[in-house]
Amino acid sequence: MQLTAESEKKRKQKGESQVERRQYNSVLGELESSKLYGQTPKMFELDQLANMLRKGRLNLFPKYQRDYVWKPERASRLVVTVLCNRIVPGVVLHEKEKGVYDVVDGKQRLTSLLCFYMASEDRSFLATLMRQPPVFERLSKLDENYEDLNGLSYSHLSRERQFALQSFTVSCTIIPHDTPRQEVFAAYEDINSGGEDLKAQQLRRAAYFGAYIELLDKLATNLDFQYVRDPRAARAGTYTLDPKESDREMILRAFAFNRGWQGYIRPVKTFLNLELESFEELDEARKPVTLRELEEEFCWVLKTARQVWGPEDAFARKWEPSRSCDEWVWSNSVSLQLWDVMYSVLAELRLENFSTLSFTQSAGGIVNAFKRLFERDLLDMGGQVTVAKFAARRDLVKATLKSQLPQPLSSSRSFANPEALRLRCFSAQLGACAICGQPLDPSRLHDGTYAHLDHRVAWARGGRTTAENAQLVHAGCNLSKGAGGGSGSACPRGEG
């Protein structure tokens, strides 16, 4: 009997082990990189790298990276290592364009070697190749083991040693130019895990650098945003941008949740990356228009927020019992989950033609209404974000605001802010026509002969001309519906 029990226990443990093995391997299968698998380092001679730098094919100082910070003694020690034919760690290059490389890891080392090697070249020319090129012509501040080499320059080397330095090979691991951005981001995370403690938004700057990231930089300087984020510092004139870029990430969160909360996936880090990727996938002609729309929306929302909640420094903050006295107070810092919801609702009310003035005139009632939500424990901001939680919070916040606001004056059948609303609907509908379910061409969303903004509940049946009652459809589907074509299943999109 005892033997049977032991056998059963071992059988059960073996079964559990097999399940765990399958689970772990399944997770690894989802995470592993297919593009970077099997990438072997490429060997470049130092003279090759110098020529790449001269021709603009090697970018030592991408905008998203810090400047050269090594002190002379550290750079000198590295050069000694090379001159003594010893091992130097490799570098990582990201092929941003075909044949054009950003130095992702090892920039300080590579800059030191190239500056020593190219020291005899014209300084003004070097300045066009490097941001703030370091003055590093001679070895200095070496310890007692190598102090006899202090003062050594490239010109002091014999021809044989100069040739040896020219031919010194640097191991370069290359991230190919067509690597998916999520894999690039993961590679940057891997590199960061063994070096600087960079935050996710700092890594996004490297992996996704471009017009969208530059817009986040610009909006982080918006005074209304600074008053919302840190009102005391803004009033005192001491507000500074966060070097860890949490302010830029906060703005990115607002855009990502507003434009695509229905498709939210965990973790937040990945969701924010997907927002940047969706922008990169836009037609080039649409990108500047989208950025302009985002900037206009952001400025309106933050101006309105400051007008209403500014006097109490309360926007996107929780109303909660004080720890020091028997009173309720606004929390000291912004709740990011509340920020996500509040921004999204205000942006939608803008599309429904509510004005900043209507908010300002109702400010007292709005602030008091939010206090009651927290006092009655109706606005729960705990736990992880889910689509259902976000939707419930959003509906509650929107209903609370609209209960205090006068109705917008316009009863027009035309939607307010149609350009922005088309993009909102396209994102909310995951790129599909609301009638036929077939894909919408993102490059033609603003072509009135191709796509229409339509009422979900027909205007003739009492449907309101609001953002929440809007849907984006193929023009052909809409016309077919109006002509009695039912659901438009034939999808006469007129794409020819």
Residue pairs with C-beta under 8 A, 6 or more apart in sequence:
31 186
33 183
33 186
33 187
35 176
35 178
35 179
35 180
35 183
36 175
36 179
36 183
36 187
39 173
39 174
39 175
39 176
41 90
41 171
41 172
41 173
41 174
42 171
42 172
42 173
42 174
43 169
43 170
43 171
43 172
44 52
44 169
44 170
44 172
45 166
45 167
45 168
45 169
45 170
46 113
46 114
46 117
46 165
46 166
46 167
46 168
46 169
46 170
47 117
47 166
47 167
49 58
49 110
49 114
49 170
50 114
50 117
50 118
52 58
52 101
53 60
53 114
53 118
53 129
53 130
54 129
56 100
56 129
57 99
57 100
57 101
58 93
58 100
58 101
58 103
59 96
59 100
59 101
59 102
59 103
60 103
60 107
60 110
60 111
60 114
60 129
60 130
60 131
61 67
61 68
61 107
61 130
61 131
61 132
62 102
62 103
62 206
62 209
63 209
64 205
64 206
64 209
64 213
65 103
65 107
65 206
67 131
67 132
68 107
68 108
68 111
68 130
68 132
68 133
68 134
69 108
70 108
70 111
70 112
70 134
71 141
72 136
72 140
72 141
73 140
73 141
73 142
73 143
74 112
75 112
75 115
75 116
75 134
75 136
76 139
76 140
76 141
76 142
76 149
76 150
77 142
77 146
78 88
78 109
78 112
78 113
79 112
79 113
79 116
79 139
80 139
80 142
80 146
80 149
81 87
81 88
82 88
82 113
82 165
82 168
83 157
83 161
83 164
83 165
85 164
88 109
88 170
89 106
89 109
90 106
90 170
90 171
90 172
90 173
91 103
91 104
91 105
91 106
91 107
91 109
91 110
91 170
91 171
91 172
91 173
92 103
92 104
92 105
92 106
92 172
92 173
92 174
92 175
92 187
92 191
93 101
93 102
93 103
93 104
93 172
93 173
93 174
93 175
94 101
94 102
94 104
94 174
94 175
94 184
94 206
95 101
95 174
95 175
95 176
95 177
96 102
96 177
97 177
98 177
101 174
103 110
104 175
104 187
104 188
104 191
104 206
105 191
105 195
110 170
111 130
111 134
112 134
112 136
113 168
113 170
115 126
115 130
115 133
115 134
115 136
116 136
116 137
116 139
116 153
116 154
117 154
117 165
117 166
118 126
119 136
119 137
119 153
119 154
120 154
120 155
123 133
126 133
127 133
137 153
137 154
138 150
138 151
138 152
138 153
139 149
139 150
139 151
139 152
139 153
140 150
140 151
141 150
142 149
142 150
154 162
154 165
157 165
175 184
175 187
179 187
181 207
181 208
181 273
181 276
181 277
181 280
182 270
182 273
182 277
184 207
185 203
185 204
185 207
185 208
185 273
188 203
188 206
188 207
189 203
192 198
192 203
199 244
199 245
199 246
199 249
200 249
200 269
200 272
201 244
201 245
201 246
201 248
201 249
201 252
202 244
202 245
204 213
204 249
204 252
204 272
204 273
204 276
205 213
205 245
207 273
208 273
208 276
208 277
208 280
210 280
211 287
211 288
211 291
212 276
212 279
212 280
212 291
213 248
213 276
215 291
215 294
215 295
216 248
216 251
216 252
217 248
218 295
219 225
219 251
219 295
219 298
220 241
220 247
220 248
220 251
221 241
222 298
222 299
222 302
223 234
224 299
224 302
224 303
224 305
224 306
225 247
225 251
225 298
225 302
226 233
226 234
226 239
227 234
227 235
227 306
227 310
228 302
228 305
228 306
228 309
228 310
228 315
228 316
228 334
229 239
229 247
229 250
229 334
230 239
231 310
231 313
232 313
233 239
233 240
241 247
242 248
249 272
250 334
250 336
250 339
251 298
252 272
252 275
252 276
253 268
253 272
253 336
253 339
253 340
254 298
254 301
254 339
254 340
254 343
254 344
255 275
255 294
255 298
256 271
256 272
256 274
256 275
257 264
257 340
257 341
257 343
257 344
257 390
258 297
258 343
258 344
258 347
258 348
258 424
259 275
259 278
259 423
259 424
259 427
260 271
260 274
260 275
260 278
260 427
260 428
261 340
261 344
261 387
261 390
261 391
261 394
262 387
262 428
262 430
263 427
263 430
264 271
264 385
264 386
264 387
264 390
265 271
265 274
266 384
266 385
268 385
278 427
279 287
279 290
281 442
282 290
282 442
283 442
283 443
285 443
286 442
286 443
286 445
286 446
289 419
289 446
290 423
293 419
293 420
293 423
296 420
297 347
297 350
297 420
300 350
300 356
301 343
301 346
301 347
301 350
303 356
304 346
304 350
304 356
304 359
304 360
305 315
305 316
305 342
305 346
306 315
307 356
307 359
307 360
307 363
308 315
308 359
308 360
308 362
308 363
308 366
308 367
309 315
309 363
309 367
311 363
312 330
312 367
313 330
314 330
314 367
314 370
315 334
315 342
316 334
316 335
316 338
316 339
316 342
316 343
317 330
317 331
317 332
317 333
317 334
317 335
317 338
318 330
318 331
318 335
318 338
318 374
318 381
319 328
319 329
319 330
319 331
319 370
319 371
319 373
319 374
319 375
320 328
320 329
320 330
320 331
320 374
321 327
321 328
321 329
322 328
322 329
328 371
328 374
328 375
335 381
337 381
337 385
337 393
338 379
338 381
338 393
340 385
340 390
341 390
341 393
341 394
341 397
342 397
344 394
345 394
345 397
345 398
345 401
346 401
348 398
348 424
348 467
348 468
349 398
349 401
349 402
349 405
350 416
350 417
351 415
351 416
351 417
351 420
351 421
351 424
351 466
351 467
352 408
352 416
352 466
352 467
352 468
353 408
353 409
353 410
353 416
353 417
354 405
354 408
355 408
358 405
358 406
358 408
359 366
359 405
361 406
362 404
362 405
362 406
365 404
366 400
366 401
366 404
366 405
369 400
369 401
369 403
369 404
370 379
370 400
372 378
373 379
373 396
373 400
378 396
379 393
379 396
379 397
380 393
381 393
383 389
408 416
410 416
410 465
411 465
412 465
413 459
413 465
414 465
415 421
415 453
415 465
415 467
415 470
416 465
418 453
419 446
421 453
421 467
421 470
422 445
422 446
422 451
422 453
422 472
423 445
424 467
424 470
425 434
425 453
425 470
425 471
425 472
426 440
426 442
426 445
426 472
429 440
429 471
429 472
431 439
431 440
431 442
432 438
432 439
432 440
433 439
433 440
433 472
433 473
433 474
433 477
433 488
433 491
433 493
434 454
434 456
434 471
434 472
434 473
435 454
435 471
435 473
435 474
435 477
435 478
435 481
435 487
435 488
436 473
436 474
436 477
436 487
436 488
436 489
436 491
436 493
438 474
438 491
438 493
440 451
440 472
440 474
441 450
441 495
444 450
444 451
445 451
445 472
448 475
449 475
449 494
450 474
450 475
450 493
450 494
450 495
451 472
451 473
451 474
451 475
452 472
452 473
452 474
452 475
452 478
453 470
453 471
453 472
454 470
454 471
454 472
454 473
454 478
455 463
455 465
455 469
455 470
455 471
456 463
456 469
456 470
456 471
457 463
457 464
457 469
459 465
463 469
473 488
474 488
474 491
474 492
474 493
474 494
475 493
475 494
476 488
476 491
476 492
476 493
476 494
477 488
477 491
477 492
477 493
478 488
479 485
479 492
480 486
480 488
480 490
480 492
481 487
481 488
485 492
